[in-house]
Amino acid sequence: MRLRGVFAPLRRDVPNRHPLLKPQARQFHPLHGTLLPGAVADATVLDPDTEYALDLTTFRSKSRNCPYHGWKVKGRPMATVVEGQVRMSRIG
């Protein structure tokens, strides 16, 4: 599994200027909405090359009306970190 480009937002020369970061969060909580050391970690690691079929039965949502069930898609979330805690991981 290659994870190329996944950590691009961690560039040191523009630590708080990534378009996906929320400046509103930093206004009230300086260590939110950034990927700097000591900040609260909220991130998703993606594998852009993985292809798989969406399966409604694996969704955590209680809703069962998904028009995308069975679609073959490319790019899969491999890990999710919320407030510094790994909440989901398919790595390792």
C-alpha positions as a Markdown table, in Angstrom:
| # | Residue | x | y | z |
|---|---|---|---|---|
| 1 | Met | 0.0 | 0.0 | 0.0 |
| 2 | Arg | 1.4 | 3.4 | -1.0 |
| 3 | Leu | 0.4 | 6.5 | 0.9 |
| 4 | Arg | 2.0 | 9.0 | -1.4 |
| 5 | Gly | 0.8 | 12.6 | -1.0 |
| 6 | Val | -1.2 | 11.8 | 2.1 |
| 7 | Phe | 0.9 | 13.9 | 4.4 |
| 8 | Ala | 1.3 | 16.9 | 2.0 |
| 9 | Pro | -0.6 | 19.3 | 4.5 |
| 10 | Leu | 2.2 | 18.8 | 7.0 |
| 11 | Arg | 4.6 | 21.0 | 5.1 |
| 12 | Arg | 6.4 | 23.2 | 7.6 |
| 13 | Asp | 6.7 | 26.3 | 5.3 |
| 14 | Val | 2.8 | 26.8 | 5.3 |
| 15 | Pro | 1.6 | 25.2 | 8.5 |
| 16 | Asn | -1.7 | 27.0 | 8.9 |
| 17 | Arg | -2.6 | 27.9 | 5.3 |
| 18 | His | -3.9 | 24.6 | 4.0 |
| 19 | Pro | -7.3 | 25.2 | 2.4 |
| 20 | Leu | -8.9 | 22.3 | 4.4 |
| 21 | Leu | -8.0 | 23.8 | 7.8 |
| 22 | Lys | -10.7 | 25.8 | 9.5 |
| 23 | Pro | -9.6 | 29.3 | 10.6 |
| 24 | Gln | -12.8 | 29.6 | 12.7 |
| 25 | Ala | -11.6 | 26.8 | 14.9 |
| 26 | Arg | -8.2 | 28.5 | 15.5 |
| 27 | Gln | -10.0 | 31.7 | 16.4 |
| 28 | Phe | -11.5 | 30.1 | 19.5 |
| 29 | His | -9.0 | 27.3 | 20.1 |
| 30 | Pro | -5.5 | 28.0 | 18.8 |
| 31 | Leu | -4.6 | 24.3 | 18.7 |
| 32 | His | -7.7 | 23.2 | 16.7 |
| 33 | Gly | -7.9 | 23.3 | 12.9 |
| 34 | Thr | -4.1 | 22.8 | 12.4 |
| 35 | Leu | -1.7 | 20.0 | 12.1 |
| 36 | Leu | 1.1 | 21.4 | 14.2 |
| 37 | Pro | 2.8 | 19.6 | 17.1 |
| 38 | Gly | 0.7 | 19.7 | 20.2 |
| 39 | Ala | -2.5 | 20.4 | 18.3 |
| 40 | Val | -5.6 | 18.3 | 18.7 |
| 41 | Ala | -5.4 | 15.7 | 15.9 |
| 42 | Asp | -8.4 | 15.3 | 13.6 |
| 43 | Ala | -7.3 | 13.6 | 10.3 |
| 44 | Thr | -8.2 | 11.0 | 7.8 |
| 45 | Val | -5.5 | 8.9 | 6.0 |
| 46 | Leu | -6.6 | 7.9 | 2.5 |
| 47 | Asp | -5.2 | 5.4 | 0.1 |
| 48 | Pro | -6.0 | 7.0 | -3.3 |
| 49 | Asp | -5.2 | 3.8 | -5.3 |
| 50 | Thr | -7.5 | 1.2 | -3.6 |
| 51 | Glu | -10.6 | 0.2 | -5.5 |
| 52 | Tyr | -13.5 | -1.4 | -3.7 |
| 53 | Ala | -17.3 | -1.7 | -3.9 |
| 54 | Leu | -19.5 | 0.3 | -1.5 |
| 55 | Asp | -21.4 | -2.0 | 0.8 |
| 56 | Leu | -24.3 | -0.5 | 2.7 |
| 57 | Thr | -24.2 | -3.2 | 5.3 |
| 58 | Thr | -20.7 | -2.0 | 6.5 |
| 59 | Phe | -21.9 | 1.6 | 7.0 |
| 60 | Arg | -22.2 | 2.8 | 10.6 |
| 61 | Ser | -25.2 | 5.0 | 9.7 |
| 62 | Lys | -28.6 | 3.8 | 10.8 |
| 63 | Ser | -30.0 | 5.0 | 7.5 |
| 64 | Arg | -30.4 | 2.2 | 4.9 |
| 65 | Asn | -31.2 | 4.3 | 1.8 |
| 66 | Cys | -28.0 | 4.7 | -0.1 |
| 67 | Pro | -28.1 | 5.1 | -3.9 |
| 68 | Tyr | -24.4 | 4.2 | -4.1 |
| 69 | His | -24.6 | 0.7 | -2.7 |
| 70 | Gly | -22.6 | -1.6 | -4.9 |
| 71 | Trp | -20.8 | 1.1 | -6.8 |
| 72 | Lys | -17.1 | 0.5 | -7.4 |
| 73 | Val | -15.1 | 3.4 | -6.3 |
| 74 | Lys | -11.4 | 4.4 | -6.1 |
| 75 | Gly | -9.8 | 5.8 | -3.0 |
| 76 | Arg | -10.5 | 4.4 | 0.5 |
| 77 | Pro | -10.2 | 5.8 | 4.0 |
| 78 | Met | -7.5 | 3.8 | 5.8 |
| 79 | Ala | -7.5 | 5.5 | 9.2 |
| 80 | Thr | -9.4 | 8.2 | 11.0 |
| 81 | Val | -8.0 | 10.1 | 14.0 |
| 82 | Val | -10.4 | 12.2 | 16.2 |
| 83 | Glu | -9.1 | 14.3 | 19.0 |
| 84 | Gly | -5.8 | 12.4 | 18.9 |
| 85 | Gln | -7.5 | 8.9 | 19.2 |
| 86 | Val | -7.5 | 6.4 | 16.4 |
| 87 | Arg | -11.2 | 5.7 | 15.8 |
| 88 | Met | -10.9 | 3.5 | 12.7 |
| 89 | Ser | -7.8 | 1.8 | 11.1 |
| 90 | Arg | -7.3 | -0.6 | 8.3 |
| 91 | Ile | -3.5 | -0.2 | 8.5 |
| 92 | Gly | -1.5 | -3.1 | 9.8 |
